[in-house]
Amino acid sequence: MSRLNKTWTADEIDYLISAWGNVNMSTITKHLDRSECAIRLKAGKLNLGPFLANGYRYITISNLYKLIRPNTSATYLKTSWVKNRNLPTHNISRSSKTNFIVVYIDEFWMWAEKNQYFLDFSKLEKYQLGPEPDWVNQKREADILRNRFIKATPWTNREDNLLKELLVKQKYGYKELSQILCRSEGAIQRRINDLNIKYRPVKADNHNKWSDEEYAILSNMIKNGSKYEQISDVIGRSAKAIRGRVFDKYLTENLDKVRAYIGDGEFGDNIPNRPLKYKRLMTDEDKDEMNVLLSALAGLINCIAIANSDVGEEYSEFWQKDMCLNWDDVKGCLACKNNCDSCTLFRRIPAQYCKRCGKDFFERKQNIFCSACRTARLHQAQKKYAILHQKQSRK
C-alpha cells in the first residue's frame, strides 16, 4: 500500500507526540518514512502546537536572552556569552530549510553555575526554565537585593554634577561614594576617568592586616556567587581593596575564575604560578630564586654576545677604548671609527664622586654611588624591610 494513503498507527502517533519539538524534523521524517508535509498536517490535527514550543529539553537562544537580559542587545549577548564564555549551543531543524540555535536546559545550568558572578538572575522568574538547581534561588535574591541599591542605568547630568561636588570636598572614599550615588565602585572609577575629573576619592586605610575571619568570609561568599559590593558590606572593606586582594592571590578579579581555583579549598589555595611580570606578588623565596635565574640569564646573554662579537680582536691593539665613553664591548665603537690612534672623537670616562664613601670611581653610566656602596645600601634596605615586616606581623 502507498505511504500516501496509509493510515497512521497508534505507535506512530505516540512517537510523533513525543518527538515533536524534541527531535530534528529530518529524523522524524526518516523514522516515520513520511513526508514533512504529511507530518506537519498530522501534528496540526493533533493540536501539538508550534514545533519549537514543544521542546522541554531546550530553549531557543533568543528566548533565553529575553528571559535573563530582556533589554540587552542580542548581538552583545551572543559575543559575551557564546564567544567569550563558551555557552554550549546546538542547531535544531524545524524543517529541511530552517535551523534554529538552541540551548539545552541542563547544559545551561551547568554553564551558569561556573559563571555566577557574570550573570544576573534578578529578571528571571522562578521556574521559567523548569526545575532549578538549589543555588539559583539564593543567587536570584542576592541579585534583586543588589539591584535595589546599585543602578546600572546611564549617568545623568545631575549625578555627574553631584559626583564632582563630592570629589571636590575630599571627604569621601569609593565606598562612601558608592552608597551616596547608588553606583558600584567600578562604575564610579570609570565615570571619573570619562569626565576627566582631576580630583580622586580619599584613599581608604587598607594597610590593616586581614584576619583569618575575614578570609573565611571572603572564601564562603565567593563560593556562594556573591559580588564585590556584597562582600564589601559584610567584611567592611572597600570593594576596590577586596579586588586588589583577590588579584594579588589569583591574578584575576573575575570571581568565577577564582571560584574554580578555590574549588573545595579555602581562599589562598591553588593559586596559579606567577609569571615574571608579576614578580612583586611572588613570595620571598620565589623572588630570590627568580633573581638568581635572571642574573644567570643576563650574564649568559652578555657572554654569548661578547663571544659572538669580533670587535675585541679588531680593536685589541688600542688601549684607549677602555677609557672611552664611545666604546661598547659588544657593538664596538659607537662613533663608527676603526682606529683609536687617529680618532678625534675620543671621550674620556669622567671621574664620578660617590656621595656615600667620598671616593672617585670610573663608570660609563652616571651613578650617585659607587658599586660597593650600591651593594651596601641594598643590604641595608633589605635588613630594614625585614625588621618592619617582622614588627607588622607581631601586631
C-alpha positions as CSV (number, residue, x, y, z in Angstrom):
1,M,0.0,0.0,0.0
2,S,1.3,3.5,-0.8
3,R,2.6,5.5,2.1
4,L,0.4,8.4,0.9
5,N,-2.8,6.5,1.8
6,K,-1.5,4.5,4.7
7,T,-3.4,5.1,8.0
8,W,-1.4,6.4,11.0
9,T,-0.9,3.7,13.6
10,A,-1.1,4.3,17.4
11,D,2.7,3.7,17.7
12,E,3.4,6.3,15.0
13,I,1.1,8.8,16.7
14,D,2.8,8.2,20.1
15,Y,6.2,8.7,18.5
16,L,5.2,11.9,16.8
17,I,3.8,13.3,20.1
18,S,7.0,12.5,22.0
19,A,9.4,13.6,19.2
20,W,7.6,16.8,18.1
21,G,9.8,19.7,19.1
22,N,12.4,17.4,20.7
23,V,13.9,15.7,17.6
24,N,15.0,17.2,14.4
25,M,12.4,17.1,11.6
26,S,14.8,15.1,9.3
27,T,15.0,12.4,12.0
28,I,11.2,12.3,12.4
29,T,10.6,12.0,8.6
30,K,13.2,9.3,8.4
31,H,11.8,7.3,11.3
32,L,8.2,7.5,10.1
33,D,9.0,7.2,6.4
34,R,6.6,10.0,5.7
35,S,7.0,13.4,4.0
36,E,7.5,16.6,6.1
37,C,4.2,18.0,4.8
38,A,2.3,14.9,6.0
39,I,3.9,15.0,9.4
40,R,3.1,18.7,9.8
41,L,-0.5,18.1,8.7
42,K,-0.9,15.3,11.3
43,A,0.7,17.5,14.0
44,G,-1.8,20.2,13.3
45,K,-4.7,17.7,13.5
46,L,-3.3,16.5,16.9
47,N,-3.1,20.2,18.1
48,L,0.6,19.7,19.0
49,G,1.3,23.4,18.6
50,P,4.4,25.1,17.2
51,F,7.4,22.9,16.8
52,L,9.9,24.9,18.9
53,A,7.3,25.5,21.7
54,N,7.2,21.8,22.4
55,G,10.8,21.2,23.3
56,Y,11.1,20.5,27.0
57,R,14.9,19.9,27.0
58,Y,15.9,23.1,25.3
59,I,15.1,26.8,24.7
60,T,16.0,29.0,21.7
61,I,18.9,31.2,22.5
62,S,16.9,34.3,21.6
63,N,14.2,33.4,24.2
64,L,16.9,32.7,26.8
65,Y,18.3,36.2,26.2
66,K,14.8,37.7,26.7
67,L,14.3,35.9,30.0
68,I,17.6,36.8,31.6
69,R,18.6,40.1,29.9
70,P,15.4,41.5,28.3
71,N,16.7,44.9,27.5
72,T,20.2,44.0,26.2
73,S,21.3,43.6,22.6
74,A,21.2,40.1,21.3
75,T,24.4,40.7,19.4
76,Y,26.2,41.7,22.5
77,L,25.0,38.7,24.4
78,K,26.0,36.4,21.6
79,T,29.5,37.7,21.8
80,S,29.6,37.9,25.5
81,W,28.0,34.5,26.4
82,V,28.7,32.2,23.4
83,K,32.0,33.5,22.0
84,N,33.8,34.8,25.2
85,R,32.4,32.4,27.8
86,N,31.7,29.3,25.7
87,L,27.9,28.9,26.3
88,P,27.2,25.5,24.7
89,T,24.7,25.8,21.8
90,H,23.1,23.4,19.3
91,N,21.3,23.6,16.0
92,I,17.9,22.1,15.6
93,S,15.9,22.0,12.4
94,R,12.2,22.8,12.3
95,S,12.1,22.0,8.6
96,S,14.5,21.0,5.9
97,K,15.3,24.6,5.2
98,T,15.2,26.2,8.7
99,N,17.6,25.8,11.5
100,F,17.4,27.3,15.0
101,I,20.1,27.8,17.6
102,V,19.0,26.3,20.9
103,V,20.5,25.8,24.4
104,Y,19.8,22.6,26.3
105,I,18.5,23.5,29.8
106,D,20.7,21.1,31.7
107,E,23.8,22.3,29.9
108,F,22.8,25.9,30.6
109,W,22.6,25.3,34.4
110,M,26.0,23.7,34.4
111,W,27.4,26.6,32.5
112,A,25.6,29.2,34.7
113,E,27.0,27.7,37.9
114,K,30.5,28.4,36.6
115,N,29.6,32.0,35.6
116,Q,27.5,33.1,38.6
117,Y,29.5,36.4,39.1
118,F,28.9,37.3,35.4
119,L,25.2,36.5,35.3
120,D,22.3,38.5,36.8
121,F,19.2,36.4,37.6
122,S,17.1,39.3,39.0
123,K,14.8,39.3,35.9
124,L,14.5,35.5,35.7
125,E,11.2,34.5,37.4
126,K,11.2,31.3,39.3
127,Y,10.8,28.0,37.3
128,Q,10.7,29.8,34.0
129,L,13.3,27.3,32.8
130,G,11.7,24.4,34.6
131,P,13.3,22.8,37.7
132,E,16.2,24.9,39.1
133,P,19.4,23.9,41.0
134,D,19.5,24.8,44.7
135,W,21.9,27.7,44.3
136,V,19.7,29.6,41.8
137,N,17.1,31.0,44.3
138,Q,19.8,32.3,46.6
139,K,21.6,33.9,43.6
140,R,18.3,35.5,42.3
141,E,17.5,37.0,45.8
142,A,21.1,38.4,46.0
143,D,20.8,40.0,42.6
144,I,17.4,41.5,43.3
145,L,18.7,43.0,46.6
146,R,21.9,44.3,44.9
147,N,19.9,46.0,42.0
148,R,17.8,47.9,44.6
149,F,20.9,49.8,45.7
150,I,23.2,49.6,42.7
151,K,21.9,51.3,39.5
152,A,23.0,50.2,36.0
153,T,21.2,53.0,34.1
154,P,23.1,55.7,32.1
155,W,24.6,58.5,34.2
156,T,22.5,61.7,34.3
157,N,23.8,65.3,34.4
158,R,22.6,65.6,37.9
159,E,24.6,62.6,39.0
160,D,27.7,63.9,37.2
161,N,27.5,67.2,39.0
162,L,26.9,65.5,42.3
163,L,29.9,63.3,41.8
164,K,32.1,66.4,41.0
165,E,30.8,68.2,44.1
166,L,31.6,65.2,46.4
167,L,35.1,64.8,45.0
168,V,36.0,68.4,45.5
169,K,35.2,68.1,49.2
170,Q,37.9,65.4,49.5
171,K,35.9,63.7,52.3
172,Y,34.6,60.5,50.7
173,G,36.2,57.3,49.6
174,Y,35.0,54.9,47.0
175,K,32.8,53.0,49.5
176,E,31.0,56.2,50.7
177,L,30.6,57.5,47.1
178,S,29.0,54.2,46.2
179,Q,26.5,54.4,49.0
180,I,25.6,58.0,48.2
181,L,25.3,57.6,44.4
182,C,23.9,54.1,44.4
183,R,26.6,53.1,41.9
184,S,29.3,50.4,42.0
185,E,32.8,51.4,42.9
186,G,34.0,50.3,39.5
187,A,31.3,52.4,37.7
188,I,32.4,55.5,39.8
189,Q,36.0,54.9,38.9
190,R,35.2,54.7,35.2
191,R,33.0,57.8,35.3
192,I,35.7,59.8,36.9
193,N,38.1,58.9,34.1
194,D,35.4,59.5,31.4
195,L,34.7,63.0,32.8
196,N,38.4,63.7,33.2
197,I,37.9,64.9,36.8
198,K,41.3,65.8,38.4
199,Y,40.1,65.0,42.0
200,R,40.1,61.5,43.3
201,P,38.3,59.8,46.2
202,V,40.0,59.7,49.5
203,K,42.1,56.6,49.9
204,A,40.9,54.1,52.4
205,D,43.3,52.8,55.1
206,N,43.7,49.3,53.7
207,H,47.0,48.6,55.4
208,N,45.3,46.8,58.3
209,K,46.2,43.1,58.2
210,W,43.5,40.8,57.1
211,S,42.2,38.5,59.8
212,D,41.5,34.8,59.4
213,E,37.8,35.5,59.9
214,E,37.8,38.0,57.0
215,Y,39.5,35.4,54.8
216,A,36.9,32.8,55.8
217,I,34.0,35.2,55.0
218,L,35.6,36.1,51.7
219,S,36.1,32.4,50.7
220,N,32.5,31.5,51.6
221,M,30.9,34.5,49.8
222,I,33.0,33.8,46.6
223,K,31.8,30.2,46.6
224,N,28.2,31.4,47.0
225,G,28.5,33.6,43.9
226,S,28.4,37.0,45.8
227,K,29.6,40.2,44.1
228,Y,32.2,42.6,45.3
229,E,29.7,45.1,46.7
230,Q,28.0,42.4,48.8
231,I,31.4,41.1,50.1
232,S,32.3,44.7,50.9
233,D,29.2,45.3,53.1
234,V,29.9,42.2,55.1
235,I,33.7,42.5,55.6
236,G,33.7,46.3,56.0
237,R,36.5,46.9,53.4
238,S,36.1,48.7,50.1
239,A,35.3,46.7,47.0
240,K,38.4,48.1,45.5
241,A,40.5,46.8,48.3
242,I,38.9,43.4,48.0
243,R,39.5,43.3,44.3
244,G,43.2,44.1,44.9
245,R,43.4,41.3,47.5
246,V,41.8,38.8,45.1
247,F,44.0,39.8,42.2
248,D,47.2,39.5,44.3
249,K,46.3,35.9,45.0
250,Y,44.8,34.7,41.7
251,L,46.0,37.3,39.1
252,T,42.4,37.9,38.1
253,E,39.4,39.8,39.5
254,N,36.9,37.5,37.8
255,L,35.2,35.7,40.8
256,D,34.0,32.9,38.6
257,K,37.6,32.0,37.8
258,V,38.6,32.5,41.4
259,R,35.8,30.1,42.5
260,A,37.2,27.5,40.0
261,Y,40.7,27.9,41.5
262,I,39.5,27.6,45.1
263,G,37.3,24.5,44.4
264,D,36.6,22.8,47.7
265,G,39.5,24.6,49.4
266,E,39.8,28.0,51.1
267,F,40.8,31.4,49.8
268,G,44.6,31.3,49.1
269,D,44.6,27.6,48.0
270,N,45.5,26.5,44.5
271,I,47.0,29.9,43.5
272,P,48.4,30.0,39.9
273,N,52.1,30.4,39.1
274,R,53.3,33.9,38.9
275,P,54.9,34.9,35.6
276,L,57.9,37.3,35.6
277,K,55.7,40.4,35.1
278,Y,54.1,39.7,38.5
279,K,57.3,39.4,40.4
280,R,56.1,41.8,43.1
281,L,53.4,39.2,44.0
282,M,55.9,36.4,44.5
283,T,57.0,35.0,47.8
284,D,60.4,36.0,49.1
285,E,61.7,32.5,48.2
286,D,60.4,32.8,44.7
287,K,61.8,36.3,44.3
288,D,65.3,35.1,45.4
289,E,65.1,32.2,43.0
290,M,63.9,34.5,40.2
291,N,66.7,37.0,40.9
292,V,69.4,34.2,40.7
293,L,67.9,32.9,37.4
294,L,67.6,36.4,35.9
295,S,71.2,37.2,36.9
296,A,72.4,34.0,35.4
297,L,70.4,34.6,32.2
298,A,71.7,38.2,31.9
299,G,75.3,37.0,32.4
300,L,74.9,34.2,29.9
301,I,73.4,36.6,27.3
302,N,76.2,39.0,27.8
303,C,78.9,36.3,27.5
304,I,77.3,34.9,24.3
305,A,77.0,38.5,22.9
306,I,80.7,39.2,23.6
307,A,81.8,35.8,22.3
308,N,79.9,36.3,19.0
309,S,81.2,39.8,18.6
310,D,84.6,40.2,16.7
311,V,85.2,43.8,18.0
312,G,87.5,42.6,20.7
313,E,90.0,41.2,18.1
314,E,89.5,44.2,15.8
315,Y,90.3,46.7,18.5
316,S,92.7,44.6,20.6
317,E,95.8,46.8,19.9
318,F,94.0,50.0,21.1
319,W,94.1,50.6,24.9
320,Q,92.3,53.9,24.6
321,K,88.9,52.1,24.1
322,D,88.8,51.0,27.7
323,M,88.7,54.7,28.9
324,C,86.3,56.0,26.1
325,L,82.6,56.6,26.5
326,N,82.1,55.7,22.9
327,W,83.1,52.1,23.4
328,D,80.8,49.1,23.8
329,D,82.1,45.6,24.5
330,V,79.5,44.1,22.1
331,K,78.8,46.8,19.5
332,G,82.4,48.2,19.4
333,C,82.9,51.9,18.6
334,L,79.7,53.8,18.9
335,A,81.2,56.6,16.9
336,C,81.8,54.2,14.0
337,K,85.6,54.7,14.0
338,N,88.1,51.9,13.3
339,N,91.4,53.4,14.6
340,C,91.7,54.8,18.0
341,D,95.1,56.4,17.4
342,S,93.7,58.7,14.7
343,C,90.2,59.2,16.2
344,T,89.3,62.8,17.1
345,L,86.0,61.8,18.9
346,F,87.6,60.2,22.0
347,R,85.6,61.0,25.1
348,R,87.3,60.1,28.3
349,I,85.2,58.5,31.1
350,P,84.9,61.2,33.7
351,A,85.6,60.5,37.3
352,Q,82.4,60.4,39.4
353,Y,82.1,61.2,43.1
354,C,80.4,58.7,45.5
355,K,78.2,60.6,47.9
356,R,78.4,57.8,50.4
357,C,82.0,57.0,50.8
358,G,83.5,60.1,49.1
359,K,85.8,58.2,46.7
360,D,86.2,58.7,43.0
361,F,85.1,55.9,40.7
362,F,85.0,55.4,36.9
363,E,81.9,54.0,35.2
364,R,80.4,54.7,31.8
365,K,76.9,55.1,33.3
366,Q,76.1,58.0,35.5
367,N,75.6,56.9,39.2
368,I,75.5,58.7,42.5
369,F,77.1,55.9,44.4
370,C,80.0,53.6,43.6
371,S,79.4,49.8,43.0
372,A,80.4,48.8,46.6
373,C,78.2,51.5,48.2
374,R,75.2,50.4,46.0
375,T,75.6,46.9,47.2
376,A,75.9,48.0,50.8
377,R,72.7,50.2,50.5
378,L,70.8,47.3,49.1
379,H,71.7,45.1,52.0
380,Q,70.8,47.9,54.4
381,A,67.3,48.3,52.8
382,Q,66.7,44.6,52.9
383,K,67.5,44.5,56.7
384,K,65.2,47.5,57.3
385,Y,62.4,45.8,55.4
386,A,62.8,42.6,57.3
387,I,62.6,44.4,60.6
388,L,59.5,46.4,59.7
389,H,57.8,43.3,58.2
390,Q,58.5,41.4,61.5
391,K,57.0,44.2,63.6
392,Q,53.9,44.3,61.4
393,S,53.5,40.5,61.8
394,R,53.5,40.8,65.6
395,K,50.7,43.4,65.7
